[in-house]
């Protein structure tokens, strides 16, 4: 049950959004073992993001919220994949991409918790 939030300070076309969604889902399934059937994505483009005191360059902040836990090795590999995807699809310099992970033991769905 991952939730992936992608915030960037540039415009994302629907085509690029779909490419990112598909690639991130495949990476999460392969690395974190979470089925695409349970992944939720959100995109916020043209978001006001300052990094190193400036918002003039393309910048991205990606959050991955996860039910349960993953290893540090898995997160490290996932960060590499996320950075590569954002860099290749949107042309954002990897030096301007932050990735945050959040684990939770409680996740609600359909009126109940897992």
C-alpha positions in Angstrom: 0.0 0.0 0.0 2.4 2.7 -1.0 1.4 6.2 -1.6 3.7 8.1 -3.9 3.6 11.9 -4.0 5.5 13.7 -6.7 5.9 17.5 -6.4 7.8 19.5 -9.0 8.2 23.2 -9.8 7.8 22.6 -13.6 4.8 21.6 -15.8 4.2 17.8 -16.2 2.3 16.8 -19.3 -0.3 14.0 -18.9 2.0 11.8 -21.1 5.0 12.3 -18.8 2.9 11.8 -15.7 1.8 8.4 -17.1 5.4 7.4 -17.9 6.5 8.4 -14.4 3.5 6.6 -12.8 4.2 3.4 -14.8 8.0 3.4 -14.1 7.6 4.2 -10.4 5.0 1.4 -10.0 7.3 -1.1 -11.7 10.2 -0.1 -9.5 8.2 -0.3 -6.3 6.9 -3.7 -7.2 10.4 -5.0 -8.1 12.3 -3.4 -5.2 9.8 -3.0 -2.4 7.6 -6.0 -3.3 4.3 -4.0 -3.4 1.8 -4.8 -6.0 0.7 -2.0 -8.4 -2.9 -2.9 -7.5 -2.3 -1.1 -4.2 -0.1 1.8 -5.2 -1.7 5.3 -5.1 0.1 8.2 -6.9 -0.4 11.9 -6.7 1.2 14.6 -8.8 1.6 18.3 -8.1 3.3 20.2 -10.9 4.2 23.9 -11.0 4.5 23.7 -7.2 6.5 26.5 -5.4 9.7 24.6 -4.4 12.8 26.4 -3.2 16.1 24.5 -3.0 19.4 26.1 -2.0 17.6 29.4 -1.8 16.2 29.4 -5.3 13.2 28.1 -7.2 14.6 29.1 -10.6 15.8 25.6 -11.5 13.7 22.4 -12.0 13.3 20.7 -8.6 11.5 17.6 -7.3 10.4 16.3 -3.9 9.1 12.7 -3.9 7.5 11.1 -0.9 6.9 7.4 -0.6 4.6 6.3 2.3 4.7 2.6 3.0 2.6 0.2 5.0 5.1 -1.9 6.9 8.9 -1.7 6.5 11.7 -2.1 4.0 15.4 -2.5 4.4 17.9 0.3 4.1 19.3 -1.4 1.1 15.9 -1.5 -0.6 15.4 2.2 0.1 18.8 3.1 -1.2 18.1 1.2 -4.5 14.6 2.8 -4.6 16.1 6.3 -4.3 18.4 5.6 -7.2 15.5 4.4 -9.4 13.3 7.3 -8.4 16.0 9.8 -9.1 16.8 8.2 -12.5 13.1 8.2 -13.5 12.6 11.9 -12.5 15.8 12.9 -14.2 15.3 11.0 -17.4 11.6 11.9 -17.9 11.5 15.5 -16.6 15.2 16.5 -17.1 15.6 17.4 -13.5 19.2 17.4 -12.3 19.6 14.6 -9.7 21.3 17.2 -7.4 17.8 18.8 -7.1 15.8 15.7 -6.2 14.8 14.9 -2.7 13.2 11.5 -1.8 11.5 10.9 1.6 10.3 7.6 3.0 7.7 7.1 5.7 6.7 3.8 7.2 3.5 3.2 9.1 2.2 0.1 11.0 -1.4 1.3 10.4 -3.0 1.7 7.0 -6.8 2.1 6.5 -8.8 1.0 3.5 -12.4 0.2 2.9 -13.5 1.3 6.4 -10.9 -0.9 8.3 -7.2 -1.1 9.0 -4.8 -3.7 7.8 
